[in-house]
Amino acid sequence: MNGYAIAAIYFLFWVVSAFIILPFGLKTPDETGEVVAKGHADSAPTNFRPLRVVLLSTVLSAVLFGLFYANYVNGWVNLNALAYISRR
Protein backbone atom coordinates (compact mmCIF):
# COMPACT_ATOMS: atom_id res chain seq x y z
CA MET A 1 0.00 0.00 0.00
CA ASN A 2 1.54 3.32 -1.02
CA GLY A 3 1.49 6.58 0.93
CA TYR A 4 -1.32 8.13 -1.10
CA ALA A 5 -3.60 5.18 -0.42
CA ILE A 6 -2.76 5.28 3.28
CA ALA A 7 -3.51 9.02 3.45
CA ALA A 8 -6.78 8.66 1.54
CA ILE A 9 -8.03 5.75 3.64
CA TYR A 10 -7.03 7.51 6.87
CA PHE A 11 -8.88 10.64 5.72
CA LEU A 12 -12.01 8.57 5.09
CA PHE A 13 -11.73 7.02 8.55
CA TRP A 14 -11.28 10.52 10.02
CA VAL A 15 -14.41 11.91 8.34
CA VAL A 16 -16.53 8.95 9.45
CA SER A 17 -15.10 9.28 12.98
CA ALA A 18 -15.95 13.00 13.03
CA PHE A 19 -19.57 12.26 12.16
CA ILE A 20 -19.66 9.56 14.87
CA ILE A 21 -18.19 11.88 17.54
CA LEU A 22 -20.12 15.02 16.55
CA PRO A 23 -23.42 14.52 18.42
CA PHE A 24 -21.92 13.39 21.75
CA GLY A 25 -21.85 15.96 24.54
CA LEU A 26 -23.94 18.63 22.81
CA LYS A 27 -26.65 20.38 24.78
CA THR A 28 -29.55 22.46 23.48
CA PRO A 29 -30.69 25.72 25.12
CA ASP A 30 -33.57 23.84 26.75
CA GLU A 31 -31.11 21.50 28.48
CA THR A 32 -28.76 24.28 29.64
CA GLY A 33 -31.48 26.73 30.62
CA GLU A 34 -30.29 29.46 28.25
CA VAL A 35 -32.57 31.80 26.35
CA VAL A 36 -32.73 31.21 22.61
CA ALA A 37 -31.72 34.31 20.67
CA LYS A 38 -34.10 35.56 18.01
CA GLY A 39 -33.38 33.91 14.68
CA HIS A 40 -31.61 30.86 16.14
CA ALA A 41 -32.98 27.34 15.91
CA ASP A 42 -34.27 25.80 19.12
CA SER A 43 -32.19 22.71 18.45
CA ALA A 44 -28.88 24.54 17.88
CA PRO A 45 -26.22 23.43 20.39
CA THR A 46 -24.98 25.98 22.89
CA ASN A 47 -21.74 24.24 23.85
CA PHE A 48 -20.20 23.14 20.54
CA ARG A 49 -16.45 22.58 20.89
CA PRO A 50 -14.83 21.92 17.50
CA LEU A 51 -11.35 21.25 18.94
CA ARG A 52 -12.79 18.45 21.06
CA VAL A 53 -14.41 16.91 17.97
CA VAL A 54 -11.14 17.15 16.01
CA LEU A 55 -9.07 15.57 18.79
CA LEU A 56 -11.49 12.73 19.51
CA SER A 57 -11.96 12.06 15.79
CA THR A 58 -8.21 11.88 15.33
CA VAL A 59 -7.84 9.36 18.14
CA LEU A 60 -10.77 7.23 16.99
CA SER A 61 -9.66 7.25 13.35
CA ALA A 62 -6.10 6.31 14.35
CA VAL A 63 -7.40 3.28 16.26
CA LEU A 64 -9.74 2.24 13.44
CA PHE A 65 -7.06 2.74 10.78
CA GLY A 66 -4.60 0.78 12.90
CA LEU A 67 -7.01 -2.15 12.97
CA PHE A 68 -7.61 -1.81 9.23
CA TYR A 69 -3.89 -1.75 8.44
CA ALA A 70 -3.16 -4.68 10.77
CA ASN A 71 -5.84 -6.66 8.96
CA TYR A 72 -4.36 -5.61 5.61
CA VAL A 73 -0.88 -6.79 6.61
CA ASN A 74 -1.89 -9.98 8.43
CA GLY A 75 -4.92 -10.96 6.31
CA TRP A 76 -7.21 -11.84 9.21
CA VAL A 77 -10.42 -11.10 7.30
CA ASN A 78 -10.28 -11.53 3.53
CA LEU A 79 -12.72 -12.12 0.70
CA ASN A 80 -12.71 -15.89 1.27
CA ALA A 81 -13.73 -15.42 4.90
CA LEU A 82 -16.52 -13.05 3.88
CA ALA A 83 -17.74 -15.49 1.22
CA TYR A 84 -17.83 -18.26 3.84
CA ILE A 85 -19.91 -16.09 6.18
CA SER A 86 -22.38 -15.14 3.42
CA ARG A 87 -22.95 -18.80 2.50
CA ARG A 88 -24.06 -19.68 6.03
C-alpha positions as CSV (number, residue, x, y, z in Angstrom):
1,M,0.0,0.0,0.0
2,N,1.5,3.3,-1.0
3,G,1.5,6.6,0.9
4,Y,-1.3,8.1,-1.1
5,A,-3.6,5.2,-0.4
6,I,-2.8,5.3,3.3
7,A,-3.5,9.0,3.5
8,A,-6.8,8.7,1.5
9,I,-8.0,5.8,3.6
10,Y,-7.0,7.5,6.9
11,F,-8.9,10.6,5.7
12,L,-12.0,8.6,5.1
13,F,-11.7,7.0,8.5
14,W,-11.3,10.5,10.0
15,V,-14.4,11.9,8.3
16,V,-16.5,9.0,9.5
17,S,-15.1,9.3,13.0
18,A,-16.0,13.0,13.0
19,F,-19.6,12.3,12.2
20,I,-19.7,9.6,14.9
21,I,-18.2,11.9,17.5
22,L,-20.1,15.0,16.5
23,P,-23.4,14.5,18.4
24,F,-21.9,13.4,21.7
25,G,-21.9,16.0,24.5
26,L,-23.9,18.6,22.8
27,K,-26.7,20.4,24.8
28,T,-29.5,22.5,23.5
29,P,-30.7,25.7,25.1
30,D,-33.6,23.8,26.7
31,E,-31.1,21.5,28.5
32,T,-28.8,24.3,29.6
33,G,-31.5,26.7,30.6
34,E,-30.3,29.5,28.3
35,V,-32.6,31.8,26.4
36,V,-32.7,31.2,22.6
37,A,-31.7,34.3,20.7
38,K,-34.1,35.6,18.0
39,G,-33.4,33.9,14.7
40,H,-31.6,30.9,16.1
41,A,-33.0,27.3,15.9
42,D,-34.3,25.8,19.1
43,S,-32.2,22.7,18.5
44,A,-28.9,24.5,17.9
45,P,-26.2,23.4,20.4
46,T,-25.0,26.0,22.9
47,N,-21.7,24.2,23.8
48,F,-20.2,23.1,20.5
49,R,-16.4,22.6,20.9
50,P,-14.8,21.9,17.5
51,L,-11.3,21.3,18.9
52,R,-12.8,18.4,21.1
53,V,-14.4,16.9,18.0
54,V,-11.1,17.1,16.0
55,L,-9.1,15.6,18.8
56,L,-11.5,12.7,19.5
57,S,-12.0,12.1,15.8
58,T,-8.2,11.9,15.3
59,V,-7.8,9.4,18.1
60,L,-10.8,7.2,17.0
61,S,-9.7,7.3,13.4
62,A,-6.1,6.3,14.4
63,V,-7.4,3.3,16.3
64,L,-9.7,2.2,13.4
65,F,-7.1,2.7,10.8
66,G,-4.6,0.8,12.9
67,L,-7.0,-2.2,13.0
68,F,-7.6,-1.8,9.2
69,Y,-3.9,-1.7,8.4
70,A,-3.2,-4.7,10.8
71,N,-5.8,-6.7,9.0
72,Y,-4.4,-5.6,5.6
73,V,-0.9,-6.8,6.6
74,N,-1.9,-10.0,8.4
75,G,-4.9,-11.0,6.3
76,W,-7.2,-11.8,9.2
77,V,-10.4,-11.1,7.3
78,N,-10.3,-11.5,3.5
79,L,-12.7,-12.1,0.7
80,N,-12.7,-15.9,1.3
81,A,-13.7,-15.4,4.9
82,L,-16.5,-13.0,3.9
83,A,-17.7,-15.5,1.2
84,Y,-17.8,-18.3,3.8
85,I,-19.9,-16.1,6.2
86,S,-22.4,-15.1,3.4
87,R,-23.0,-18.8,2.5
88,R,-24.1,-19.7,6.0
